[in-house]
Amino acid sequence: QAQVQEAGGGLVQPGGSLRLSCVDSGRTFSDRGVAWFRQAPGLERDFVGYVSLSGTITYYADSVKCRFTLSRDNARNTIYLQMNNLKPEDTAVYFCNTAIRRGSTWLPGDSWGQGTQVTVSA
């Protein structure tokens, strides 16, 4: 199991904001880009966004563009996901992981943390 700890999830109303964090205690991500994925009940785990090692390059799924922002603090081994204007369809368990891009697909690493639950509901 990856030595990462996702946190910051919770219950929020539509239109609200949350900031998720991914603490990399095992320095698994210390030399690579990191992605966030999410998994809603009964659905496959989907790519949300990616941030490069330097933090200067980011990619986002179309469903979250202009609402979510990835960043990282390498000194603290922490990756962040700022989520604004949340919608009920954003409800899912959110995970961080390494990822490589193959065409239009992002392939995660093999190990996963526990994730953090985000619920968007009135």
N, C-alpha and C positions, 0 to 999 in steps of 0.2 A: 504494500500500500504506500502511495506517495506520502512524503512527509510534508504535507501542506495542510493548512487549516483555513477553510473558508468561513467567513463570518459576515454579519451585518444584515442578514435577511430579516424578514418580519412581515407584519400585516400593514398594508398601506392602502389608502383610498385611491381610486382612479385619479390621475393627474398629479399624484404625489411623487416623492423622490426617495431613493435609498442609495447608500454607498456601500458596496460590498468590498471586502478585503480578502486577500489571499496571502497568508503568511507562509513563506517558504522556509521552514525551519531546517530542512535538510539540504538547503541550497541546491535543490534539484534544478531550479530555473536560473542559476547564477550565470550561465553562459549561453542562454537561448531566449527566443521569444516565447511568449505565453499567451494562451487563449482562454477565454471563458466559453463554457458550453452550458446549456440548460436542458432539463428534461421535465416535460409536463407529464402528468399521469396518463399512462397508456400510450405514450408516444416515444419515439426515439430521441436520443440525445442530439441536440442541434447546436451548431456553431453560433456563437453570439458575436464575438469580436476577438481581435488579436492585437498584441502590442509587441514591437520588436525589443531586442535587448536594450538598445539605447533609449527606447521610449519615443523615438521620433517618427516611427512608421506605425500606422494603425490601419486595420481593416475591420469592417463591420458587416454583419448580415443586413440585408435590405430592411428587414422588419424593425431594426433598432436604430438605423442611421438617423442622425440629428437629434436623437433622444439619449443615447448612451455614449459614455466616453471612457476609454481605457487609459490608465496611466500606471506608472510604476515608480517606486522609490528603491533603487538598488541598494542603497546604504542600509535600508531596513528590511531588505529581502521581501518586499511587499508589493503586490499588484492590486490595483483598485479598479472597480467598475462603478462609475457614477451613473445612476439611472434616473432620468427625469421624465416627467409626463407619462408615468406608468399607466399601463392599460391592463384590463383583466387577462388578456391573452399573454401577458408577460409572466403570469403565474407559473412557477416551475421551481425545481431545485437547481441551483446554480453551482457549477463546478469550475475550477481552474485546472489547467493542464498544459503541458507542452503541446505543440502542434506544428505540423508541416503542411504546406500547401501543395496539392496535386491538382492542377487545373483549377476548377471551381470548387474543389472539395478540400476541407481542412481535416487532416487525420490526427487524432489525439494520441498521446502517449498511452502506455499500457496501464499505468497505475492511476487510481483516482482517490481523492479525499472523500470526506463524508458529504460535502456540499452544504449549502445553506438554502433554506426554504424562503421563497418570496411569494407572498400571496397578495394579489391586488383585488380588492373587493370593497364595495360600498357597505 
